Amino acid sequence: MFENRRVLLAVLLYALCCVFLVMYFPKNMIYKEGEFLTFSLNTKNGTILPFWLVLILLAFVSYCISLFV
């Protein structure tokens, strides 16, 4: 029962972070046409933090927070 609360907390925290990210989308993650930037170390053609990588990092961080709370 206690583990289910941790998973629920992790999912809720992740969902809230995703909603916040989509609502206040950073301009350095998309082209002017609205397409996502690809992962690249060359900042003209891509970005170091693409949208998919940020979502994976948010999932990891929300799970770690739910473990220690």
SVG drawing of the C-alpha trace seen along z (x, -y; Angstrom):
<svg xmlns="http://www.w3.org/2000/svg" viewBox="-2 -32 30 34">
<polyline fill="none" stroke="black" stroke-width="0.4" points="0.0,0.0 2.8,-2.4 4.6,-1.8 1.4,-2.7 1.5,-6.1 5.0,-6.7 4.2,-5.7 1.1,-7.8 3.1,-10.8 5.7,-10.2 3.1,-10.1 1.2,-13.2 4.4,-15.1 5.5,-14.1 2.1,-15.0 2.1,-18.4 5.6,-19.1 4.7,-18.1 1.6,-20.3 3.7,-23.2 6.3,-22.5 3.8,-22.4 2.0,-25.5 5.1,-27.6 7.1,-26.0 10.7,-27.2 11.5,-29.0 14.9,-27.2 13.2,-23.8 11.2,-24.6 11.8,-26.2 9.9,-29.2 7.6,-27.0 6.6,-25.1 8.6,-21.9 10.8,-20.4 14.5,-21.0 16.6,-17.9 19.4,-16.9 22.7,-18.4 25.8,-20.0 25.7,-22.6 23.2,-25.2 22.3,-26.5 20.8,-23.2 19.6,-21.7 19.6,-22.0 21.4,-20.3 18.1,-19.8 15.4,-18.5 11.8,-18.0 12.1,-14.2 15.2,-14.4 13.6,-16.9 10.6,-14.6 12.9,-11.7 14.8,-13.8 11.6,-15.0 10.4,-11.4 13.6,-10.4 13.6,-13.5 9.9,-13.0 10.6,-9.3 13.6,-10.2 11.6,-12.9 8.8,-10.4 11.4,-8.0 12.7,-10.5 9.4,-12.1"/>
</svg>
